[in-house]
Amino acid sequence: MSIPATKFSPGKWGEMKVFRYIDSYKLDNHNLAPITGEDEMVSMNQRIRDCIKKSTGDTVTVTLYLQSDYLYEEYGY
């Protein structure tokens, strides 16, 4: 899954940690994957598709929080 407007984000693999929801399924502490010259990506493997009962090509709602933004919103720090 490509994340729009992240093409020029600073950092290397593992430096941008995110919390995400895919539909209502919460996934903690994942890396955005940098792709040279393109927007960054997050994976949605078969295990995740099984948990949310979706298959390849189905529409999902994705919400991403940078780890620091999520911690502030949820816990105030």
Secondary structure by P-SEA (a helix, b strand, c coil): cccccccccccccccccccccccccccccccccccccbbbbbbbcaaaaaaacccccbbbbbbbbcaaaaaaacccc
